[in-house]
């Protein structure tokens, strides 16, 4: 018989968890830790397995925190998108740069793993896509009111964004087209900027 597992008290130490998560994030989102043991993961942050278990009872718990942190990092684009100290074009560019930077490194293998093995966490990805769509809808509405953006149908544009962003969260599409989610988002929104911003003397 195997040894009976013992439920040990967990340590709630957000600072330590944050340090570990930032070290492990590149490995997690690249898919390099999917098959690794907790002992190996503990070695990556320089602690014993026993110490690691005091903070995380499973890889699933670690993954949940990692997904939450990555969503928080990506969501910072919204603050930049509505930064009234910047021009509309700079707001758009800064938001796009931040989103692309935070999406960089997320592998298609990681997305497949998340979608197939952790549907509860995948739902958070869907929610992030909805949040992004709503933010850009609001940005379009404000930009048109301020006469900065072309007078297009916001409903159609927002629906287009929603369809494309949600399609992108399907890793099969990314794999079939040999592209990462970061690269696609960057190219899509950069191309769109050429169509939605009004020009002044030939300049945007």
C-alpha positions in Angstrom: 0.0 0.0 0.0 1.1 3.5 -0.7 1.6 6.0 2.0 -1.6 7.9 2.9 -1.4 11.5 2.0 -1.6 14.0 4.9 -3.4 17.3 4.6 -0.8 19.9 5.7 -1.7 23.5 6.5 -0.9 25.8 3.6 1.0 29.1 4.0 -0.7 32.2 2.6 2.3 34.3 1.5 1.3 36.3 -1.6 4.8 37.9 -1.9 6.6 34.5 -2.1 4.0 33.2 -4.5 4.4 36.2 -6.7 8.2 35.8 -6.8 7.8 32.1 -7.7 5.1 32.8 -10.3 7.2 35.4 -12.1 10.1 32.9 -12.3 7.9 30.1 -13.5 5.7 32.1 -15.9 7.9 31.8 -19.0 8.1 28.0 -18.5 4.4 27.6 -17.7 3.1 29.5 -20.7 5.6 27.9 -23.1 4.2 24.5 -22.0 7.6 23.3 -20.7 6.2 22.3 -17.2 3.2 20.2 -18.3 4.8 16.9 -17.6 7.1 17.9 -14.7 6.7 16.9 -11.1 6.2 19.2 -8.2 9.8 18.4 -7.1 11.2 19.6 -10.4 9.1 22.7 -10.4 10.3 23.4 -6.8 13.9 23.2 -8.0 13.2 25.8 -10.7 12.6 28.4 -7.9 15.3 27.0 -5.7 13.3 25.5 -2.8 12.6 22.0 -1.6 9.5 20.1 -2.6 8.3 20.3 1.0 8.6 24.0 1.0 6.8 24.3 -2.3 3.9 22.1 -1.1 3.4 24.4 1.9 2.3 27.1 -0.6 0.9 25.0 -3.4 -0.9 21.7 -2.9 -0.9 20.8 -6.6 0.2 21.9 -10.1 -3.4 22.8 -10.7 -3.3 25.4 -7.9 -0.1 26.8 -9.3 -1.5 26.9 -12.8 -4.7 28.7 -11.6 -2.6 31.4 -10.0 -0.4 31.7 -13.1 -3.5 32.1 -15.3 -4.9 34.8 -13.0 -1.6 36.7 -13.0 -1.2 36.5 -16.8 -4.8 37.8 -17.3 -4.1 40.6 -14.9 -1.0 41.5 -16.9 -2.7 41.4 -20.2 -5.7 43.5 -18.8 -3.4 46.4 -18.2 -4.0 47.3 -21.9 -7.4 48.8 -20.8 -5.8 51.4 -18.5 -3.7 52.6 -21.4 -6.5 52.5 -23.9 -8.4 55.1 -21.7 -5.5 57.2 -20.6 -6.8 60.7 -21.3 -3.3 62.2 -21.0 -2.4 60.6 -24.3 -3.7 61.1 -27.8 -6.2 58.6 -29.2 -3.5 57.2 -31.5 -1.0 56.8 -28.7 -3.6 55.3 -26.4 -4.4 52.7 -29.1 -0.7 52.0 -29.8 0.3 51.8 -26.2 -2.6 49.4 -25.4 -1.7 47.2 -28.4 2.0 47.2 -27.4 1.2 46.1 -23.9 -1.3 43.4 -24.9 1.2 42.0 -27.5 4.1 42.1 -25.1 2.1 40.2 -22.4 0.8 37.7 -24.9 4.3 37.0 -26.2 5.6 33.6 -25.1 2.2 32.0 -24.8 2.6 28.9 -26.9 -0.1 27.1 -28.8 0.7 23.9 -26.8 -0.1 25.8 -23.6 -3.4 26.9 -25.0 -4.3 23.4 -26.1 -3.3 22.0 -22.7 -5.4 24.6 -20.9 -8.5 24.2 -23.1 -8.4 20.4 -23.0 -7.4 19.8 -19.4 -8.7 22.9 -17.5 -12.0 24.1 -18.9 -12.6 26.2 -15.7 -9.5 28.2 -16.4 -10.2 28.3 -20.1 -13.5 30.1 -19.2 -11.3 32.9 -17.8 -9.7 33.2 -21.2 -13.1 33.6 -22.8 -14.0 36.2 -20.3 -10.8 38.1 -21.0 -11.7 38.1 -24.7 -15.2 39.5 -23.9 -13.6 42.2 -21.7 -11.2 43.2 -24.5 -14.1 43.4 -27.0 -16.1 45.7 -24.7 -13.1 47.9 -24.0 -12.5 48.5 -27.7 -16.2 49.1 -28.3 -16.1 51.9 -25.8 -12.9 53.2 -27.3 -14.5 53.3 -30.8 -17.6 55.1 -29.5 -15.6 57.8 -27.7 -13.3 58.2 -30.7 -16.1 58.7 -33.1 -17.8 61.2 -30.7 -14.5 63.1 -30.5 -14.2 63.1 -34.3 -10.9 61.2 -34.1 -12.1 58.0 -35.7 -14.0 57.4 -38.9 -17.7 57.2 -38.6 -18.1 53.4 -38.9 -20.7 51.1 -37.4 -19.5 50.4 -33.9 -21.7 47.3 -33.6 -20.3 45.7 -36.7 -16.7 46.5 -35.7 -17.1 45.2 -32.2 -18.8 42.0 -33.5 -15.9 41.6 -35.9 -13.4 41.9 -33.0 -15.3 39.5 -30.9 -15.5 36.8 -33.7 -11.8 37.2 -34.5 -10.5 37.3 -30.9 -12.6 34.3 -29.8 -11.5 32.4 -32.9 -8.0 33.1 -32.0 -8.4 31.4 -28.6 -8.9 28.2 -30.6 -5.3 26.9 -30.7 -6.1 24.7 -33.7 -6.5 27.8 -35.9 -3.2 29.2 -34.7 -1.4 25.9 -35.4 -3.0 25.4 -38.8 -1.8 28.9 -39.8 1.6 28.7 -38.1 1.1 31.9 -36.1 1.1 32.8 -32.4 -1.7 34.7 -30.7 0.6 37.6 -29.9 1.6 38.0 -33.5 -2.0 37.8 -34.8 -3.4 40.3 -32.3 -0.5 42.8 -33.2 -1.0 42.5 -36.9 -4.8 42.6 -36.8 -5.1 45.7 -34.7 -2.3 47.5 -36.5 -4.0 46.9 -39.8 -7.3 48.1 -38.4 -5.7 51.3 -37.1 -5.1 52.3 -40.7 -8.8 52.1 -41.5 -10.4 53.6 -38.3 -8.2 56.7 -37.6 -8.9 59.9 -39.5 -6.0 61.5 -41.4 -4.9 65.1 -41.1 -2.9 66.4 -44.0 -2.1 62.8 -44.9 -1.0 61.9 -41.4 -2.8 60.0 -38.7 
